């Protein structure tokens, strides 16, 4: 009975992932055009979690070479797009920007990177990606659009677990954002063309908290930022993350309590304070 229930849960979870990751079928797909194997696409994206993609070299919008390793040291959100798409890719780009807006204002845009990779090469060239970003109002300083080499597409998409199939209307592909940790390892896959601050914020917060400090003794700014990340909560009323000041107050009270107890214990180990010497 327990095993049967476990299988039902796994099937339900897989169905939910499939529903989130694949956009609605296009007319061409419904008419019998090549179709993406949805279950295989999800399995491929899940299989690469915990791995580190190779250090591919791509071109940014200014046609300057950029190594993937340049983004290490901070969490990275990666998604694959093709600029000829009129449905899923533009929608995901806009909702990604909307969902990141509150997190960037709360935590700072310098805490993580966003990378959109144009996989339809050689058509998704740097000038075309530049126009795509401008068309959709993407001007965030930590968001880059990259064009890989045509010869790297297969290895690059495989490294990220990104599956796609060419159809008569373009491409059918899983819609996901890959979350990399500060060391460049794939930490999570977030599915859906309509991303929200809630679905994207949790894995990003986890990656930020897991990031190692920049130095042995963190600065006051780093400590404050870590506390802010710990004390951010999703507010369903506004659809954004906010700072929970109650959590911060409880944290400060807890630290004050332990500092007081530690002081008493330290004085106890030293023994009673001797009386002042007689003059």
HUPEVEN-V103355 format. One record per backbone hydrogen bond with DSSP energy under -0.5 kcal/mol. CO is the residue of the C=O (numbers start at 0). NH is the residue of the N-H. Records with the same first field share a line. If there is no record, write none. Layout:
CO = NH  NH
//
This chain:
0 = 4
1 = 5
2 = 6
3 = 7
4 = 8
5 = 9
6 = 10
7 = 11
8 = 12
9 = 13
10 = 14
11 = 15
12 = 16
13 = 17
14 = 18
15 = 19
16 = 20
17 = 21
20 = 174
25 = 29
26 = 30
27 = 32
28 = 31
35 = 37
36 = 40
37 = 41
38 = 42
39 = 43
40 = 44
41 = 45
42 = 46
43 = 47
45 = 48
47 = 50
50 = 52  185
53 = 55
55 = 67
56 = 148
57 = 65
58 = 146
59 = 62
63 = 59
65 = 57
66 = 69
67 = 70
68 = 71
70 = 73
74 = 112
75 = 77  179
76 = 114
77 = 177
78 = 116
80 = 118
81 = 84
86 = 90
87 = 91
88 = 92
89 = 93
90 = 94
91 = 95
92 = 96
93 = 97
94 = 98
95 = 99
96 = 100
97 = 101
98 = 102
99 = 103
100 = 104
101 = 105
102 = 106  107
103 = 107
107 = 110
108 = 111
110 = 74
112 = 76
113 = 143
114 = 78  116
115 = 117  145
116 = 80  118
117 = 147
118 = 120
119 = 123
122 = 124
124 = 128
125 = 129
126 = 130
127 = 131
128 = 132
129 = 133
130 = 134
131 = 135
132 = 137
133 = 136
136 = 138
139 = 142
141 = 113  143
143 = 115
145 = 117  147
146 = 58
148 = 151  152
149 = 152
151 = 155
152 = 156
153 = 157
154 = 158
155 = 159
156 = 161
157 = 160
160 = 162
162 = 173
164 = 171
166 = 169
169 = 166
170 = 172
171 = 164
172 = 22
173 = 175
174 = 191
176 = 189
177 = 77  179
178 = 186  187
179 = 75
180 = 183
181 = 72
183 = 52
184 = 180
185 = 49
187 = 178
188 = 190
189 = 176
192 = 194
195 = 199
196 = 200
197 = 201
198 = 202
199 = 203
200 = 204
201 = 205
202 = 206
203 = 207
204 = 208
205 = 209
206 = 210
207 = 210
215 = 217
218 = 222
219 = 223
220 = 224
221 = 225
222 = 226
223 = 227
224 = 228
225 = 229
226 = 230
228 = 231
230 = 243
232 = 241
233 = 235
234 = 237  238  239
239 = 234
241 = 232
242 = 244
243 = 246  247
244 = 248
245 = 249
246 = 250
247 = 251
248 = 252
249 = 253
250 = 254
251 = 255
252 = 256
253 = 257
254 = 258
255 = 259
256 = 260
257 = 261
258 = 262
259 = 263
260 = 264
261 = 265
262 = 266
263 = 267
264 = 268
265 = 269
266 = 270
//
